[in-house]
Amino acid sequence: MPGDGGPNLEQFLRDTERRGEVVNLMFEQRLFDLVGVLHRITDPLMAANVPHELIGGMAVLVHVEEADPGQSTLTRDVDLMIRRCDLDKVKEVAARHGFRFRHSAGLDMLLHGPSDSARNAVHLIFSGEKVRPNQAAPNPPIQPVRKAILGRQVFVIPVADLVKMKLSANRDKDRVHVRAMDAAGLITPEVEQGLPEDLQARLRYTRETE
């Protein structure tokens, strides 16, 4: 992301080559693309003091990269949790920075660039609500921690809340994310004990079926 305070892909690759390390070029290219989209919306939301936090697979990646990079898996999406009462403000801020709001198939998203492709979309999820009726528990309140990704700061959902969200949703990809966080040592006894009984049971099942 040239000129915006973080490293760009070319610089990253040069630094990696200098250290004699090997990278997955497709993984890194997609990661830089996603992080670029992420910061195009989170930087202005920070400046406007709009509560938000990164959730979903990208949040898993941020936490796992910090704990044990060997367990990282790339996500396809950028998911951001906001408050429903802030939606109009988010749409206003996003419009000033090249995003278009779209509601489709029950989902709210911000599209960046000329295409309507969801590839560069930011999916908006609302705290205190359920994404799907069969979700075990509503999404938690927004209480982010500050983390770095590719040298840039972002507000990220805490691990304990992220584990609850993933176990509540309980899709195939959510179980993959739970296993990655578990392998990285992020699901500590304290995190596990903080789960309600039904989600503790889901965690045990996820571990047993790995």
C-alpha atoms as an extended CHARMM CRD file, in Angstrom:
* protein
*
       210  EXT
         1         1  MET       CA              0.0000000000        0.0000000000        0.0000000000  PROA      1               0.0000000000
         2         2  PRO       CA              2.3630000000        2.6180000000       -1.2350000000  PROA      2               0.0000000000
         3         3  GLY       CA              2.4060000000        5.9510000000        0.5100000000  PROA      3               0.0000000000
         4         4  ASP       CA             -0.0770000000        5.0770000000        3.2470000000  PROA      4               0.0000000000
         5         5  GLY       CA              2.3140000000        4.2450000000        6.0630000000  PROA      5               0.0000000000
         6         6  GLY       CA              2.5890000000        0.4810000000        5.5640000000  PROA      6               0.0000000000
         7         7  PRO       CA              4.8680000000       -1.6940000000        3.4090000000  PROA      7               0.0000000000
         8         8  ASN       CA              3.8840000000       -2.4900000000       -0.1560000000  PROA      8               0.0000000000
         9         9  LEU       CA              4.1110000000       -5.9470000000       -1.6880000000  PROA      9               0.0000000000
        10        10  GLU       CA              7.2740000000       -5.2280000000       -3.6610000000  PROA      10              0.0000000000
        11        11  GLN       CA              9.0650000000       -3.9770000000       -0.5590000000  PROA      11              0.0000000000
        12        12  PHE       CA              7.8390000000       -6.9820000000        1.4310000000  PROA      12              0.0000000000
        13        13  LEU       CA              9.1320000000       -9.4050000000       -1.2240000000  PROA      13              0.0000000000
        14        14  ARG       CA             12.5220000000       -7.6680000000       -1.3740000000  PROA      14              0.0000000000
        15        15  ASP       CA             12.8630000000       -7.8100000000        2.4020000000  PROA      15              0.0000000000
        16        16  THR       CA             11.8580000000      -11.4750000000        2.4330000000  PROA      16              0.0000000000
        17        17  GLU       CA             14.3630000000      -12.3530000000       -0.2920000000  PROA      17              0.0000000000
        18        18  ARG       CA             17.0860000000      -10.4700000000        1.5960000000  PROA      18              0.0000000000
        19        19  ARG       CA             16.3870000000      -12.6520000000        4.6510000000  PROA      19              0.0000000000
        20        20  GLY       CA             16.5490000000      -15.8020000000        2.5180000000  PROA      20              0.0000000000
        21        21  GLU       CA             12.9390000000      -16.7290000000        3.2620000000  PROA      21              0.0000000000
        22        22  VAL       CA             10.3670000000      -18.2960000000        0.9220000000  PROA      22              0.0000000000
        23        23  VAL       CA              6.8350000000      -16.9360000000        0.5260000000  PROA      23              0.0000000000
        24        24  ASN       CA              3.6130000000      -18.0530000000       -1.1170000000  PROA      24              0.0000000000
        25        25  LEU       CA              3.2210000000      -15.2660000000       -3.6640000000  PROA      25              0.0000000000
        26        26  MET       CA             -0.5160000000      -15.8470000000       -4.2460000000  PROA      26              0.0000000000
        27        27  PHE       CA             -1.1720000000      -15.8160000000       -0.4940000000  PROA      27              0.0000000000
        28        28  GLU       CA              0.7850000000      -12.6140000000        0.0380000000  PROA      28              0.0000000000
        29        29  GLN       CA             -0.7180000000      -10.8380000000       -2.9860000000  PROA      29              0.0000000000
        30        30  ARG       CA             -4.2460000000      -11.5800000000       -1.8250000000  PROA      30              0.0000000000
        31        31  LEU       CA             -3.3870000000      -10.6070000000        1.7470000000  PROA      31              0.0000000000
        32        32  PHE       CA             -2.0310000000       -7.2340000000        0.6220000000  PROA      32              0.0000000000
        33        33  ASP       CA             -5.1500000000       -6.6970000000       -1.5000000000  PROA      33              0.0000000000
        34        34  LEU       CA             -7.4470000000       -7.4660000000        1.4370000000  PROA      34              0.0000000000
        35        35  VAL       CA             -5.5000000000       -5.3190000000        3.8670000000  PROA      35              0.0000000000
        36        36  GLY       CA             -5.5700000000       -2.4790000000        1.3710000000  PROA      36              0.0000000000
        37        37  VAL       CA             -9.3650000000       -2.6350000000        1.1900000000  PROA      37              0.0000000000
        38        38  LEU       CA             -9.5790000000       -2.9810000000        4.9710000000  PROA      38              0.0000000000
        39        39  HSD       CA             -7.6180000000        0.1800000000        5.6870000000  PROA      39              0.0000000000
        40        40  ARG       CA             -9.4560000000        2.2150000000        3.0750000000  PROA      40              0.0000000000
        41        41  ILE       CA            -12.5050000000        1.9540000000        5.3200000000  PROA      41              0.0000000000
        42        42  THR       CA            -11.1010000000        1.4740000000        8.8350000000  PROA      42              0.0000000000
        43        43  ASP       CA             -8.7290000000        4.4500000000        8.7000000000  PROA      43              0.0000000000
        44        44  PRO       CA            -11.5660000000        6.9410000000        8.0090000000  PROA      44              0.0000000000
        45        45  LEU       CA            -13.8310000000        5.1820000000       10.5250000000  PROA      45              0.0000000000
        46        46  MET       CA            -11.1170000000        5.6160000000       13.1550000000  PROA      46              0.0000000000
        47        47  ALA       CA            -10.7720000000        9.2850000000       12.2190000000  PROA      47              0.0000000000
        48        48  ALA       CA            -14.5560000000        9.7290000000       12.5230000000  PROA      48              0.0000000000
        49        49  ASN       CA            -14.6490000000        7.9040000000       15.9070000000  PROA      49              0.0000000000
        50        50  VAL       CA            -17.1350000000        5.3200000000       14.6230000000  PROA      50              0.0000000000
        51        51  PRO       CA            -17.0130000000        2.1640000000       16.7920000000  PROA      51              0.0000000000
        52        52  HSD       CA            -16.0180000000       -0.8750000000       14.7500000000  PROA      52              0.0000000000
        53        53  GLU       CA            -13.8820000000       -3.9790000000       14.8600000000  PROA      53              0.0000000000
        54        54  LEU       CA            -12.4620000000       -6.4590000000       12.3810000000  PROA      54              0.0000000000
        55        55  ILE       CA            -14.0780000000       -9.8920000000       12.7370000000  PROA      55              0.0000000000
        56        56  GLY       CA            -14.2810000000      -13.1230000000       10.7350000000  PROA      56              0.0000000000
        57        57  GLY       CA            -11.4430000000      -14.8650000000        8.9590000000  PROA      57              0.0000000000
        58        58  MET       CA             -9.2810000000      -11.7520000000        8.7320000000  PROA      58              0.0000000000
        59        59  ALA       CA             -9.4640000000      -11.3180000000       12.5130000000  PROA      59              0.0000000000
        60        60  VAL       CA             -8.4980000000      -14.9820000000       12.9000000000  PROA      60              0.0000000000
        61        61  LEU       CA             -5.5000000000      -14.3680000000       10.6420000000  PROA      61              0.0000000000
        62        62  VAL       CA             -4.3800000000      -11.3120000000       12.6530000000  PROA      62              0.0000000000
        63        63  HSD       CA             -4.5330000000      -13.1580000000       15.9840000000  PROA      63              0.0000000000
        64        64  VAL       CA             -2.9770000000      -16.3680000000       14.6530000000  PROA      64              0.0000000000
        65        65  GLU       CA             -0.1640000000      -14.5180000000       12.8270000000  PROA      65              0.0000000000
        66        66  GLU       CA              0.7830000000      -12.9140000000       16.1400000000  PROA      66              0.0000000000
        67        67  ALA       CA              0.6600000000      -16.1860000000       18.0910000000  PROA      67              0.0000000000
        68        68  ASP       CA              1.9430000000      -18.7820000000       15.5920000000  PROA      68              0.0000000000
        69        69  PRO       CA              2.2770000000      -17.7600000000       11.9090000000  PROA      69              0.0000000000
        70        70  GLY       CA              2.6250000000      -21.3960000000       10.8830000000  PROA      70              0.0000000000
        71        71  GLN       CA             -1.0710000000      -21.9050000000       11.5980000000  PROA      71              0.0000000000
        72        72  SER       CA             -2.2940000000      -19.0150000000        9.4150000000  PROA      72              0.0000000000
        73        73  THR       CA             -4.8970000000      -19.5570000000        6.7370000000  PROA      73              0.0000000000
        74        74  LEU       CA             -5.9690000000      -16.9530000000        4.1990000000  PROA      74              0.0000000000
        75        75  THR       CA             -9.5090000000      -15.6690000000        4.1590000000  PROA      75              0.0000000000
        76        76  ARG       CA            -11.5210000000      -14.4730000000        1.1530000000  PROA      76              0.0000000000
        77        77  ASP       CA            -13.4140000000      -11.7060000000        2.9150000000  PROA      77              0.0000000000
        78        78  VAL       CA            -13.1740000000       -8.5770000000        5.0140000000  PROA      78              0.0000000000
        79        79  ASP       CA            -15.8410000000       -8.5850000000        7.7320000000  PROA      79              0.0000000000
        80        80  LEU       CA            -16.4170000000       -5.5530000000        9.9260000000  PROA      80              0.0000000000
        81        81  MET       CA            -18.7230000000       -5.3510000000       12.9290000000  PROA      81              0.0000000000
        82        82  ILE       CA            -20.4800000000       -2.0740000000       13.6460000000  PROA      82              0.0000000000
        83        83  ARG       CA            -23.5110000000       -0.9350000000       15.6100000000  PROA      83              0.0000000000
        84        84  ARG       CA            -26.8140000000       -0.8000000000       13.7550000000  PROA      84              0.0000000000
        85        85  CYS       CA            -27.3000000000        2.7880000000       14.9340000000  PROA      85              0.0000000000
        86        86  ASP       CA            -24.0570000000        3.7710000000       13.1630000000  PROA      86              0.0000000000
        87        87  LEU       CA            -24.9640000000        2.3400000000        9.7560000000  PROA      87              0.0000000000
        88        88  ASP       CA            -25.8970000000        5.6870000000        8.1780000000  PROA      88              0.0000000000
        89        89  LYS       CA            -22.6750000000        7.2570000000        9.4580000000  PROA      89              0.0000000000
        90        90  VAL       CA            -20.6410000000        4.3200000000        8.1170000000  PROA      90              0.0000000000
        91        91  LYS       CA            -22.3220000000        4.6400000000        4.7140000000  PROA      91              0.0000000000
        92        92  GLU       CA            -21.5770000000        8.3680000000        4.6700000000  PROA      92              0.0000000000
        93        93  VAL       CA            -17.9030000000        7.8930000000        5.5790000000  PROA      93              0.0000000000
        94        94  ALA       CA            -17.5480000000        5.0060000000        3.1210000000  PROA      94              0.0000000000
        95        95  ALA       CA            -19.0400000000        7.0060000000        0.2370000000  PROA      95              0.0000000000
        96        96  ARG       CA            -16.4340000000        9.7290000000        0.7390000000  PROA      96              0.0000000000
        97        97  HSD       CA            -13.6750000000        7.1200000000        0.3310000000  PROA      97              0.0000000000
        98        98  GLY       CA            -14.7470000000        5.3210000000       -2.8170000000  PROA      98              0.0000000000
        99        99  PHE       CA            -17.1570000000        2.7170000000       -1.4420000000  PROA      99              0.0000000000
       100       100  ARG       CA            -20.7120000000        1.9750000000       -2.5520000000  PROA      100             0.0000000000
       101       101  PHE       CA            -23.2550000000        0.4480000000       -0.1850000000  PROA      101             0.0000000000
       102       102  ARG       CA            -25.1960000000       -2.5790000000       -1.3430000000  PROA      102             0.0000000000
       103       103  HSD       CA            -27.7780000000       -4.7710000000        0.3830000000  PROA      103             0.0000000000
       104       104  SER       CA            -28.0510000000       -8.1630000000       -1.2910000000  PROA      104             0.0000000000
       105       105  ALA       CA            -29.3450000000      -11.5660000000       -0.1700000000  PROA      105             0.0000000000
       106       106  GLY       CA            -29.8630000000      -10.2460000000        3.3370000000  PROA      106             0.0000000000
       107       107  LEU       CA            -26.2930000000       -8.9650000000        3.6400000000  PROA      107             0.0000000000
       108       108  ASP       CA            -24.9990000000       -5.4060000000        3.8790000000  PROA      108             0.0000000000
       109       109  MET       CA            -21.7030000000       -4.6830000000        2.1860000000  PROA      109             0.0000000000
       110       110  LEU       CA            -19.4570000000       -1.9010000000        0.9900000000  PROA      110             0.0000000000
       111       111  LEU       CA            -18.0550000000       -2.3430000000       -2.5210000000  PROA      111             0.0000000000
       112       112  HSD       CA            -14.8230000000       -0.6700000000       -3.5640000000  PROA      112             0.0000000000
       113       113  GLY       CA            -13.8060000000        0.0330000000       -7.1320000000  PROA      113             0.0000000000
       114       114  PRO       CA            -15.7600000000        0.0270000000      -10.3980000000  PROA      114             0.0000000000
       115       115  SER       CA            -16.8420000000       -3.6240000000      -10.2510000000  PROA      115             0.0000000000
       116       116  ASP       CA            -19.8190000000       -5.0490000000       -8.3730000000  PROA      116             0.0000000000
       117       117  SER       CA            -17.7190000000       -8.0980000000       -7.5290000000  PROA      117             0.0000000000
       118       118  ALA       CA            -17.7810000000       -9.0680000000       -3.8630000000  PROA      118             0.0000000000
       119       119  ARG       CA            -14.0470000000       -9.7870000000       -4.1270000000  PROA      119             0.0000000000
       120       120  ASN       CA            -13.2520000000       -6.2870000000       -2.8500000000  PROA      120             0.0000000000
       121       121  ALA       CA            -16.2710000000       -5.9990000000       -0.5690000000  PROA      121             0.0000000000
       122       122  VAL       CA            -16.3930000000       -5.2270000000        3.1250000000  PROA      122             0.0000000000
       123       123  HSD       CA            -19.2170000000       -7.1810000000        4.7600000000  PROA      123             0.0000000000
       124       124  LEU       CA            -21.0000000000       -5.3520000000        7.5660000000  PROA      124             0.0000000000
       125       125  ILE       CA            -22.1190000000       -7.3550000000       10.6080000000  PROA      125             0.0000000000
       126       126  PHE       CA            -24.0530000000       -5.8200000000       13.4970000000  PROA      126             0.0000000000
       127       127  SER       CA            -23.2610000000       -6.1830000000       17.1850000000  PROA      127             0.0000000000
       128       128  GLY       CA            -26.0700000000       -7.5200000000       19.3440000000  PROA      128             0.0000000000
       129       129  GLU       CA            -27.7410000000       -9.2310000000       16.3660000000  PROA      129             0.0000000000
       130       130  LYS       CA            -27.6670000000      -12.6560000000       14.7390000000  PROA      130             0.0000000000
       131       131  VAL       CA            -26.4560000000      -13.0510000000       11.1670000000  PROA      131             0.0000000000
       132       132  ARG       CA            -28.6300000000      -16.1610000000       10.7740000000  PROA      132             0.0000000000
       133       133  PRO       CA            -31.5990000000      -17.3170000000       12.8600000000  PROA      133             0.0000000000
       134       134  ASN       CA            -29.8100000000      -20.5620000000       13.7940000000  PROA      134             0.0000000000
       135       135  GLN       CA            -26.8060000000      -18.7140000000       15.2240000000  PROA      135             0.0000000000
       136       136  ALA       CA            -26.4210000000      -19.8900000000       18.8290000000  PROA      136             0.0000000000
       137       137  ALA       CA            -25.8990000000      -16.4430000000       20.3610000000  PROA      137             0.0000000000
       138       138  PRO       CA            -26.1250000000      -12.8120000000       19.2190000000  PROA      138             0.0000000000
       139       139  ASN       CA            -22.9450000000      -11.0570000000       18.1520000000  PROA      139             0.0000000000
       140       140  PRO       CA            -21.0210000000       -9.5730000000       21.0820000000  PROA      140             0.0000000000
       141       141  PRO       CA            -20.6960000000       -5.8600000000       21.8660000000  PROA      141             0.0000000000
       142       142  ILE       CA            -17.8760000000       -3.9330000000       20.2180000000  PROA      142             0.0000000000
       143       143  GLN       CA            -14.8370000000       -3.8180000000       22.4990000000  PROA      143             0.0000000000
       144       144  PRO       CA            -11.8300000000       -4.0970000000       20.1780000000  PROA      144             0.0000000000
       145       145  VAL       CA             -8.1560000000       -4.5950000000       20.8250000000  PROA      145             0.0000000000
       146       146  ARG       CA             -5.5810000000       -2.7530000000       18.7340000000  PROA      146             0.0000000000
       147       147  LYS       CA             -3.4350000000       -5.0240000000       16.5700000000  PROA      147             0.0000000000
       148       148  ALA       CA             -1.0290000000       -4.5840000000       13.6740000000  PROA      148             0.0000000000
       149       149  ILE       CA             -1.2940000000       -6.2020000000       10.2520000000  PROA      149             0.0000000000
       150       150  LEU       CA              1.4100000000       -5.5480000000        7.6610000000  PROA      150             0.0000000000
       151       151  GLY       CA              2.7170000000       -2.7240000000        9.8380000000  PROA      151             0.0000000000
       152       152  ARG       CA             -0.6190000000       -0.9250000000       10.1540000000  PROA      152             0.0000000000
       153       153  GLN       CA             -2.8980000000       -0.6200000000       13.1740000000  PROA      153             0.0000000000
       154       154  VAL       CA             -6.4590000000       -1.9080000000       13.1340000000  PROA      154             0.0000000000
       155       155  PHE       CA             -9.2010000000       -2.5050000000       15.7170000000  PROA      155             0.0000000000
       156       156  VAL       CA             -9.7620000000       -6.2690000000       16.0380000000  PROA      156             0.0000000000
       157       157  ILE       CA            -12.3090000000       -8.3190000000       17.9710000000  PROA      157             0.0000000000
       158       158  PRO       CA            -10.7850000000       -9.9050000000       21.1050000000  PROA      158             0.0000000000
       159       159  VAL       CA             -9.9560000000      -13.6150000000       20.8920000000  PROA      159             0.0000000000
       160       160  ALA       CA            -12.6010000000      -14.6650000000       23.4340000000  PROA      160             0.0000000000
       161       161  ASP       CA            -15.3780000000      -12.8840000000       21.5020000000  PROA      161             0.0000000000
       162       162  LEU       CA            -14.0710000000      -14.2310000000       18.1880000000  PROA      162             0.0000000000
       163       163  VAL       CA            -14.1260000000      -17.8080000000       19.4760000000  PROA      163             0.0000000000
       164       164  LYS       CA            -17.7120000000      -17.3140000000       20.6840000000  PROA      164             0.0000000000
       165       165  MET       CA            -18.7730000000      -15.9440000000       17.2970000000  PROA      165             0.0000000000
       166       166  LYS       CA            -17.1190000000      -18.7850000000       15.3960000000  PROA      166             0.0000000000
       167       167  LEU       CA            -18.6380000000      -21.4740000000       17.6170000000  PROA      167             0.0000000000
       168       168  SER       CA            -22.0360000000      -19.7560000000       17.4790000000  PROA      168             0.0000000000
       169       169  ALA       CA            -22.0210000000      -19.7370000000       13.6660000000  PROA      169             0.0000000000
       170       170  ASN       CA            -20.5540000000      -23.2700000000       13.4900000000  PROA      170             0.0000000000
       171       171  ARG       CA            -20.1930000000      -23.5170000000        9.7070000000  PROA      171             0.0000000000
       172       172  ASP       CA            -17.4300000000      -25.6170000000        8.1470000000  PROA      172             0.0000000000
       173       173  LYS       CA            -15.1840000000      -22.5810000000        7.7240000000  PROA      173             0.0000000000
       174       174  ASP       CA            -15.8680000000      -21.4960000000       11.3020000000  PROA      174             0.0000000000
       175       175  ARG       CA            -14.6650000000      -24.8590000000       12.5980000000  PROA      175             0.0000000000
       176       176  VAL       CA            -11.5280000000      -24.5170000000       10.4500000000  PROA      176             0.0000000000
       177       177  HSD       CA            -10.9030000000      -21.1150000000       12.0420000000  PROA      177             0.0000000000
       178       178  VAL       CA            -11.5050000000      -22.4890000000       15.5470000000  PROA      178             0.0000000000
       179       179  ARG       CA             -8.9720000000      -25.2600000000       14.9050000000  PROA      179             0.0000000000
       180       180  ALA       CA             -6.4120000000      -22.7330000000       13.6460000000  PROA      180             0.0000000000
       181       181  MET       CA             -6.8450000000      -20.5900000000       16.7650000000  PROA      181             0.0000000000
       182       182  ASP       CA             -6.6550000000      -23.6760000000       18.9610000000  PROA      182             0.0000000000
       183       183  ALA       CA             -3.4730000000      -24.9180000000       17.2470000000  PROA      183             0.0000000000
       184       184  ALA       CA             -1.9250000000      -21.4760000000       17.7690000000  PROA      184             0.0000000000
       185       185  GLY       CA             -2.6170000000      -21.7140000000       21.5060000000  PROA      185             0.0000000000
       186       186  LEU       CA             -5.1960000000      -18.9100000000       21.5110000000  PROA      186             0.0000000000
       187       187  ILE       CA             -8.0350000000      -20.9160000000       23.0540000000  PROA      187             0.0000000000
       188       188  THR       CA             -6.6560000000      -20.9600000000       26.5660000000  PROA      188             0.0000000000
       189       189  PRO       CA             -8.3930000000      -22.6080000000       29.5410000000  PROA      189             0.0000000000
       190       190  GLU       CA             -9.6260000000      -19.1290000000       30.5130000000  PROA      190             0.0000000000
       191       191  VAL       CA            -11.1880000000      -18.5840000000       27.0730000000  PROA      191             0.0000000000
       192       192  GLU       CA            -12.7710000000      -22.0410000000       27.1550000000  PROA      192             0.0000000000
       193       193  GLN       CA            -14.1730000000      -21.5590000000       30.6570000000  PROA      193             0.0000000000
       194       194  GLY       CA            -15.7280000000      -18.2750000000       29.5630000000  PROA      194             0.0000000000
       195       195  LEU       CA            -17.8880000000      -20.0550000000       26.9810000000  PROA      195             0.0000000000
       196       196  PRO       CA            -21.4770000000      -21.0590000000       27.7640000000  PROA      196             0.0000000000
       197       197  GLU       CA            -22.0220000000      -24.8110000000       28.0950000000  PROA      197             0.0000000000
       198       198  ASP       CA            -23.4470000000      -25.2960000000       24.6060000000  PROA      198             0.0000000000
       199       199  LEU       CA            -20.4360000000      -23.6180000000       23.0080000000  PROA      199             0.0000000000
       200       200  GLN       CA            -18.0260000000      -25.5900000000       25.2010000000  PROA      200             0.0000000000
       201       201  ALA       CA            -19.7080000000      -28.7140000000       23.8130000000  PROA      201             0.0000000000
       202       202  ARG       CA            -19.2130000000      -27.4310000000       20.2650000000  PROA      202             0.0000000000
       203       203  LEU       CA            -15.5580000000      -26.7520000000       21.0020000000  PROA      203             0.0000000000
       204       204  ARG       CA            -15.0790000000      -30.3020000000       22.2890000000  PROA      204             0.0000000000
       205       205  TYR       CA            -16.7730000000      -31.6760000000       19.1780000000  PROA      205             0.0000000000
       206       206  THR       CA            -14.6170000000      -29.5190000000       16.9120000000  PROA      206             0.0000000000
       207       207  ARG       CA            -11.4880000000      -30.8030000000       18.6370000000  PROA      207             0.0000000000
       208       208  GLU       CA            -12.6100000000      -34.4250000000       18.4870000000  PROA      208             0.0000000000
       209       209  THR       CA            -13.4420000000      -34.2590000000       14.7780000000  PROA      209             0.0000000000
       210       210  GLU       CA            -10.2510000000      -32.5140000000       13.6750000000  PROA      210             0.0000000000
